[in-house]
Amino acid sequence: MKKTLVLLLALTLSTNVSCSGEKQTNEKIKTNQSIIKEEGKKMKPINLTKKDFLEKVVNYEVNPTEWKYLGDKPAIVDFYADWCGPCKMIAPVLEELADEYKDQLYIYKIDTEQEQELAAVFGIRSIPTLLFIPLEGNPQLVQGALPKASFKEVINDVLLKK
């Protein structure tokens, strides 16, 4: 199955390169995306650096006093550390949720050991700390490990407003 996925990706890339600068049609792109999904590719949480955070979530350097979410879907940001036991406990839950809600929200991870400035900006003093970001309105910070049912409740009620 991995060989098939690698072959598909290679074909997709070679098709893009051999188009002599012409863009693929939306139909071809959608077909390629659906083939990859059919191959069983699971979505996982996305690791962010400060640069990524400023581009995808909020640019607090440009807007230090106003929250302006840059994403096109709601998001959860997990502030964690590799040595943290509770962080390790919720990691598989976040992976399941990333796959389950792959078309509806983003799940990001920020390693507080590597991205100390981001942790300081958000006043992270305890990990895991989760930042729930709706499309509209202000984000909410929650400290501590949550069970999957609590995540789903927040996702459905607050982020997706189902």
N, C-alpha and C positions, 0 to 999 in steps of 0.2 A: 504494500500500500504506500509506503514511503517513497519507493522508487517511482510509482505512478505519479505521486504528488510532485516530486522533484522534476520528472519529465514534463508534466503539465506546466509547471512554473518556467522551465527552460524554454518550452515551446512558446509560451506567452511572451517571455522576454525577447526571444528571437523574432517573433511576429512584430513586436513593438519596434525593434531595431531595424528590421527589413522594410518597414513601411516608408522609407525615404522621407522621414519627417512628417508624414501624414498621420493624423490621429486615428486611433481605432474608433469605430462607431460605438455609441452607448450600448447597442445590442450585443456586440462582441464582448465588451467589458463585462456586462451583466452575465453573459454566458460563461465566461471564464470564472467569475466570482461564484456562480452557482455550482460549477464543476468542482471547484476547490471545496466548497461547503459539503457537497455530496461525498467527497473523499473522507469526510469525518474530521476535518480540521477543527479542533476545539479552540475557542477564544480563551485567552488568558488575560489576567490583569497586565496593564502596561506600565513598565517602569519609567519614571520621569526624572529628569535632571532639572536643575533650576531653569536652564534655557528652554527645555520642553514645557515646563510649567508656565513660564512667561508667555509662550506662544499658544498653548492649548487651553489653559485654565484661566488665569487672570494675570495681567501685567501690572503688578503692584508698583513697579518702578515708574510707569507712565501715569497711572492713576492711584496714588498712594492713599487717597481719602475716600475713593468710591469703588465699590465692588462692581466690576463689569466682567461677567463670565463670557469667555470667548468660544465655548463649545457649542455644538449643534444638538447635543443630547445631554440629559442630566448626567451627573457623575458622582462617583464615590472616590475619595482619595484616602488611602491607607498610609498613615505615617507609621513606619515600623523600624525594627532593627533585627538583624540576623540572630542575635543572641537572646532575643526576647521570647520566652515561653508562650505567653498568650498570643503573641504575633504569629508564632508558628501554628498555634491552634486554629486561628481564623484563616490562615493562608489557603487551605483546601476549600473552605467555604467560599472565599472570594473567587477562587478559580471556578467553582461550580456556578456561582452567580454570574460571572463574566460570560460563561458559555450560555447559560440559560437566558440571559437578557442581552445577548450580543448585539441585537439590532436596536435596542431601546436605550442603553446607557453605557457609559464608559466606567471602567474600574481601573484606577491608577494606583500605583504604589510608589512611595517615596522613602528611600532608606535614609533615616535621620542621621546615621553615622557619616554618610557620604554627602548629604545635603543639609548641613548644619544651619546654613543661612535660612533655608525654607522653614526648617523646624523653629528657628528663632522668630521669624516673621509671624508665624501662627501661634507662638507661645506654647509650643509642644513641650510639656514637662513630664508627661506620662505616655507610655506607648503600650498597646496600640492606641492611637487617636485617629478617629475617622471623621472626615469632612464630607458631609452630604450636600451636594450642590444641585439644586433644582434649576431649571432653565430660567425661571423668573423668581426674583426675590433673593433673600440673603441665604448664604450657606449656614449649616448647623454643624458644630463640633460635638462629637461624642467620644468620651474616653472609655477604654476598656474593651475586652472581647465580648462580642455579641453572638448569640446563637443564630443559626440560619433563619429561623422563623422571625426573629426580630429584624434582621436585615430585609427580609422579604416584605415585612409590614411597612418599614420605612420606605423601601423602594416603591411599593405599590401606592401607599397613601400619600407620601410627601413628594417623592421625585416624579412618579408617573401619574399621580392623581387619578388612580383607577377607582 
